[in-house]
Amino acid sequence: MPDPSLMEQLRADLTTARKDRDKLRTTTLSTFLSEVKNREIEQGRAVSDDDVRGLLTTAIKRRREASEQMRAGSRAELAEKEDQEAALLQAYLPPALGEDEVVAMIRDAVAGGASDVGGVMKAVMPHTRGRFDGKELNRLVREALAG
């Protein structure tokens, strides 16, 4: 039997969280699935696993930014909740890439003819999306091109 799609997995986990009365997990997954539903309505079609991964990445980034703002505002308990939600959603993404792996991809892109930041980013982004921070990737590309 093939692996379940990411959406099927998310829905199954939401059902389990509801049965277990896991409030944080239920709220986080319900909120995220409603974001996915809104994207389906916008696009007028069902979302693919790649679409869901993109939405996951955005949702995690938003929660991490919110966490930083909460900490800056001395609201540690709210920041902790945002961190927990981000970690919960992170589990649905493939494992993160290490900096060494990304640097190797950048070298390959440069060797393949990409000579500016945009060209290298275009070559590397499809392989790193959801698995490596975009700001960090941009920094590494700039360093590789400068050096």
C-alpha positions in Angstrom: 0.0 0.0 0.0 1.4 3.4 -0.9 2.3 6.0 1.8 -0.6 8.2 2.7 -0.5 11.8 1.3 0.5 14.6 3.6 -3.1 15.8 3.9 -4.3 12.3 4.8 -1.6 12.1 7.5 -2.5 15.5 8.9 -6.2 14.6 9.0 -5.5 11.3 10.7 -3.3 13.0 13.3 -6.0 15.6 13.9 -8.5 12.8 14.6 -6.1 11.1 17.0 -5.4 14.4 18.8 -9.1 15.0 19.2 -9.6 11.5 20.6 -6.6 12.0 23.0 -8.0 15.4 24.0 -4.6 17.0 23.1 -5.7 20.6 23.0 -2.4 22.1 21.6 -2.2 19.5 18.8 -5.9 19.7 18.0 -5.8 23.5 17.8 -2.6 23.7 15.7 -3.7 21.0 13.2 -7.2 22.5 12.9 -5.8 25.9 12.2 -3.3 24.6 9.7 -5.9 22.5 7.9 -8.1 25.5 7.5 -5.2 27.4 5.9 -4.9 24.5 3.5 -8.6 24.6 2.7 -8.4 28.3 2.0 -5.5 27.7 -0.4 -7.6 25.1 -2.2 -10.4 27.5 -2.6 -8.0 30.2 -3.9 -6.5 27.8 -6.4 -9.7 26.1 -7.3 -8.1 22.7 -7.0 -6.9 20.2 -4.5 -3.4 20.9 -3.1 -0.5 18.7 -3.7 2.0 17.5 -1.1 4.4 20.2 -2.4 1.8 22.8 -1.8 1.2 21.5 1.7 5.0 21.6 2.4 5.1 25.2 1.3 2.2 26.1 3.5 3.9 24.3 6.4 7.1 26.2 5.9 5.2 29.5 5.9 3.2 28.5 9.0 6.4 27.5 10.9 8.1 30.7 9.9 5.1 32.8 11.0 5.1 31.0 14.4 8.8 31.5 14.9 8.5 35.2 14.1 5.6 35.5 16.5 7.6 33.7 19.2 10.5 36.2 18.8 8.0 39.1 19.1 6.5 37.5 22.2 9.9 37.2 23.8 10.7 40.8 23.0 7.5 41.8 24.7 8.3 39.7 27.8 5.5 37.2 27.1 7.6 34.0 27.6 4.5 31.7 28.1 3.0 32.8 24.7 6.4 32.5 23.0 6.7 28.9 24.3 3.3 28.1 22.9 4.3 29.4 19.5 7.6 27.4 19.7 5.6 24.2 20.5 3.3 24.8 17.5 6.3 25.3 15.2 7.9 22.1 16.4 4.7 20.2 16.0 4.3 21.3 12.4 8.1 20.9 11.7 7.6 17.1 12.2 5.6 17.0 8.9 8.5 18.3 6.8 11.4 16.3 5.6 14.5 16.4 7.8 16.4 19.7 7.6 19.5 20.0 5.5 22.9 20.7 7.0 24.9 23.7 6.0 27.6 21.4 4.3 24.9 19.8 2.1 23.6 23.2 1.0 27.1 24.6 0.3 27.8 21.6 -1.9 24.5 22.3 -3.8 25.6 25.9 -4.2 29.0 24.8 -5.6 27.3 22.5 -8.1 25.0 25.4 -9.2 28.0 27.7 -9.7 29.9 24.9 -11.6 26.8 24.5 -13.7 27.0 28.0 -15.0 25.0 30.1 -12.5 27.0 33.3 -11.9 24.8 35.6 -9.9 22.7 35.4 -6.7 19.4 35.0 -8.6 20.7 32.2 -10.8 22.2 30.2 -8.0 19.1 30.7 -5.8 16.9 29.5 -8.7 19.0 26.4 -9.1 19.2 25.5 -5.4 15.8 26.6 -3.9 13.7 23.7 -5.3 16.0 21.3 -3.4 16.1 23.3 -0.1 12.5 24.6 0.2 11.1 23.7 3.6 14.4 22.0 4.6 16.7 25.1 5.0 16.2 28.7 6.0 15.9 31.0 3.0 17.8 33.9 4.6 20.6 31.6 5.5 20.7 30.2 2.0 21.0 33.7 0.6 23.9 34.4 2.9 25.7 31.3 1.9 25.2 32.0 -1.9 26.5 35.5 -1.4 29.6 34.2 0.4 30.2 31.6 -2.3 30.0 34.1 -5.1 32.2 36.6 -3.3 34.8 34.0 -2.4 
